[in-house]
Amino acid sequence: MSTCILRKTRDNHEYPKTILWMDEAHYTRDGIVNCRNLHKWCPKGENPKLKRASTYQVKFLLNVWAALIDNILIDPIIFPRALTGERFLELLRDELPLLLEWNDAANGRMPALPITPELSGHF
């Protein structure tokens, strides 16, 4: 992948500005808790065995997708569930053109090549 980009950049110095660099982050309630720093101090004679909930009955999942094109941040999109391949395709096909149109700095241009961390090592 990197040699392909370098080759195209040699021919056209503006080429990197046309690449859509994107990533997503995955957040859960369990992923933001640090249990290792929990200490219970109690007076002598009390039972020091602390009982506490280690998981929650209600779980949530949040995916945040964001992208850059030509040093311009494309508005992050928040997904309430996991981002599936089908949903990602909808995003690229239906929502991305609207986001680029809305962003004046991107001038409505479509990226030449979407790059994700998952894809970058597979070419």
C-alpha positions as CSV (number, residue, x, y, z in Angstrom):
1,M,0.0,0.0,0.0
2,S,2.7,2.5,1.0
3,T,4.7,1.9,-2.2
4,C,1.5,2.5,-4.3
5,I,0.9,5.8,-2.5
6,L,4.5,6.8,-2.9
7,R,4.5,6.0,-6.6
8,K,1.3,8.0,-7.2
9,T,2.7,10.9,-5.1
10,R,5.8,11.1,-7.3
11,D,3.5,11.5,-10.3
12,N,1.1,13.9,-8.6
13,H,2.2,15.8,-5.5
14,E,-1.5,16.6,-4.7
15,Y,-2.4,12.9,-4.5
16,P,-2.2,12.5,-0.7
17,K,-4.7,15.3,-0.3
18,T,-7.3,13.1,-2.1
19,I,-7.0,10.2,0.3
20,L,-9.7,9.7,2.9
21,W,-7.9,8.6,6.1
22,M,-10.5,7.1,8.6
23,D,-10.7,5.2,11.8
24,E,-13.3,4.2,14.3
25,A,-13.2,3.9,18.1
26,H,-15.3,1.5,20.2
27,Y,-16.5,2.5,23.7
28,T,-18.3,0.4,26.3
29,R,-19.1,1.1,29.9
30,D,-16.8,-1.8,31.1
31,G,-14.0,-0.4,29.1
32,I,-13.6,2.8,31.1
33,V,-13.4,1.4,34.6
34,N,-10.1,0.8,36.4
35,C,-10.7,-1.7,39.1
36,R,-7.1,-2.3,40.1
37,N,-6.9,1.0,42.1
38,L,-9.9,0.1,44.3
39,H,-8.9,-0.2,48.0
40,K,-11.2,-0.7,51.0
41,W,-9.9,0.4,54.4
42,C,-11.9,-0.7,57.5
43,P,-11.5,-0.6,61.3
44,K,-10.0,-3.5,63.1
45,G,-12.6,-6.3,63.7
46,E,-14.7,-5.5,60.6
47,N,-14.8,-7.9,57.7
48,P,-12.5,-6.5,55.0
49,K,-14.1,-8.5,52.2
50,L,-15.7,-5.9,50.0
51,K,-18.6,-6.9,47.7
52,R,-19.2,-4.7,44.8
53,A,-20.8,-5.1,41.3
54,S,-18.2,-6.0,38.7
55,T,-20.5,-5.6,35.8
56,Y,-23.6,-3.6,35.0
57,Q,-27.1,-5.0,34.1
58,V,-27.4,-2.4,31.4
59,K,-24.6,-2.4,28.9
60,F,-24.0,0.2,26.2
61,L,-21.9,0.3,23.1
62,L,-20.8,3.3,21.2
63,N,-18.8,3.5,18.0
64,V,-17.4,6.8,16.8
65,W,-16.2,7.1,13.2
66,A,-14.2,10.1,11.9
67,A,-12.1,10.8,8.9
68,L,-9.5,13.3,7.5
69,I,-9.1,14.4,3.9
70,D,-6.5,17.1,3.1
71,N,-6.1,17.9,6.8
72,I,-9.8,18.6,7.1
73,L,-11.7,16.7,9.8
74,I,-14.9,15.2,8.5
75,D,-17.6,15.4,11.2
76,P,-17.5,12.4,13.5
77,I,-20.5,10.1,13.3
78,I,-21.7,8.2,16.4
79,F,-23.2,4.7,15.9
80,P,-25.3,3.3,18.7
81,R,-24.3,-0.3,17.8
82,A,-21.3,-2.1,16.3
83,L,-20.3,-0.8,12.9
84,T,-21.0,-3.7,10.5
85,G,-19.7,-4.1,7.0
86,E,-23.2,-3.3,5.6
87,R,-23.5,-0.2,7.7
88,F,-20.0,0.9,6.7
89,L,-20.9,0.5,3.1
90,E,-24.0,2.7,3.6
91,L,-21.8,5.3,5.3
92,L,-19.3,5.4,2.3
93,R,-22.0,5.3,-0.3
94,D,-24.8,7.5,1.2
95,E,-23.5,9.7,4.0
96,L,-19.9,10.5,3.0
97,P,-20.9,12.4,-0.1
98,L,-23.3,14.6,1.9
99,L,-20.6,15.2,4.6
100,L,-18.1,16.2,1.9
101,E,-20.6,18.4,0.2
102,W,-21.5,20.2,3.5
103,N,-17.8,20.7,4.3
104,D,-16.7,23.8,2.2
105,A,-13.0,23.1,2.6
106,A,-13.4,19.6,1.0
107,N,-15.1,21.3,-1.9
108,G,-17.4,18.3,-2.3
109,R,-14.7,16.2,-3.8
110,M,-14.8,12.5,-3.3
111,P,-11.7,10.8,-2.0
112,A,-9.6,8.7,-4.4
113,L,-8.9,6.0,-1.9
114,P,-10.4,5.3,1.5
115,I,-7.8,4.2,4.0
116,T,-8.6,2.5,7.3
117,P,-6.1,1.0,9.8
118,E,-7.6,-2.5,9.0
119,L,-7.1,-2.1,5.2
120,S,-3.7,-0.3,5.1
121,G,-1.7,-3.5,5.9
122,H,-3.6,-5.7,3.5
123,F,-2.6,-4.4,0.1
